Amino acid sequence: MRHAFRFLIGMLATLTVNAALAAEPDWSDYGRFLERHLSQRTAAGVQLAWLDYSAIQRDPQFPPIVAQLTAFPPADLKTREEQLAFHINAYNILAIKTVVDHWPVASIKDAGNLLRPVWKRPAGEIGGKAVSLDEIEEDLRKLGEPRIHMAIVCASKSCPDLRAEPYTASKLNDQLNAASKDYLGNPTKGLRVEKDAIRVSKIFDWFAEDFESMGGVEAFIRSHRDGLPAGLPIQADLPYDWSLNGE
């Protein structure tokens, strides 16, 4: 009996320590949300992860996921990996929220205008502070990880796909590598080999400087996409479809 009691006390102490060390939020509800609303589809010739925004608007479990961001103190994030995973999830959740807040829209851009684009408008709160999608993205870029551009999803068909699980610090490297390979393996929006060029998403033009830390755009692409022919120039000019990645 005494040994069993000691074992129980030890287990409780371990759980308490682990809880204290775990700086990330519990993303379980967000994971189940993705399972409910995400599917694979080809729309307007683009292969993508498809969101059911109509159902999300009626889902009572979505507001608590957003509220979790509002309540969470980002200062508690202890490592670079925790910061990256948290802010990638935050960007993706608040991009979804932006669409739902303005539903129905044909594009997330419809939630803004030329004078004040959607990216510059408050999208939600993190730790009680109002933030825009641009601010979250800029905070991510400061962490020097170009693979974020394969993971943050601006609710558009030509964006990288929303992953079917939350990003977490413990799995982040594998998740970012998988997201990069998935996007560059998608000829409908990520990379397409043509006779005279390798054409890639305009993301690699818009954020070319971010890929310098990995040797530049071409080095990054060739390290995450096997079998590309040598000698062909890489052109970041695939048409970018800003229409919504769901309905």
Protein Blocks (a to p, Z undefined) as FASTA:
>chain_A
ZZmmmmmmmmmmmmmmmmmmmmbdcfklmmmmmmmmgccddeehiacddddfklmmmmmk
lmmmmmmmmmpcfklpmbfklmmmmmmmmmmmmmmmmmmmmoccfbfklmpcfklgfklp
cfbdeehiacdfklmmmmmmmnopaklmmmbcghiaklccddfbdcdfklmmmmmmmmmm
mmmmmmklmbccdfkbccddfklmmmmmmmmmnopjklmmmmmoghiaehiacddfbccd
fbdcbZZ
